[in-house]
Amino acid sequence: MKKQELSELERARMHLSGVEENIYEISAEIDQLEYTLEGLRASLAERQGLANQIKMDIAELEKNSR
């Protein structure tokens, strides 16, 4: 191989290495977002449960006040 071809090959390898690093970083960010989403879903489910309990309590109070 010519020296120029080797230089181009080395640049391509460095570029691929950078791309690979970006993929790992993006993968880590996706993992963090999935963890956050799971937490948000759990929080939403808890709040929906509380809202349902409040609705039931209000219905019971209305029933008892008649």
N, C-alpha and C positions, 0 to 999 in steps of 0.2 A: 504494500500500500504506500501511496505517496504521503509525504508529511502533511499536506493540506487535507487529505482524506482522513488521516488520523485525527487532526485537529477538529474537523467537522464531526467526526464520530464522538470525540470526547465532549464536544459542546452538546451534542444530542443526548449523550449519557447524563450529563449534568442537568439538562432540561428535564429529562425523564425522572431523575432523582428528585428534582423540585416538584414535579407533578405528583409523584408518589407521596412526598411529604404533605402536599396540599390535600391529597385524598385522605391521608391519616388524620389530618386536622379537621377536615370536614366530617369525617366519620365520628370523631370524638364529639364534635358539636351536635351532630344528629343524636348521638347517645344521650347527651345532656338534655336536649330538647325533648326526647322521648321520656326521660325521667321526670322532667318538669310537667309534661303533659299528663303523665300518670298521676302526679300529685294534684294537678288541677282537676282531673276527673274525680279523684277521691274526694276532694273538697266540694265539688259540685254535687256529688251524690249525698254527701253529708248535709249540705244545705237544702237539697231537695227533700231529704228525710225530715229535717227540721221544719221546713215549710209545710209539708204534709201533716206533721204533728200539730202545728199551729192551726191549720185549717180544721183538723178534727177537734181540737180544743174549742175553737170558736163555734163550731157546729154544736158541740155539747153544751156550751154556755147558752147559745140561742135556744136550744131545746129546753134547757132547765129554766130559762127566764120566761117561758110562755105559761 
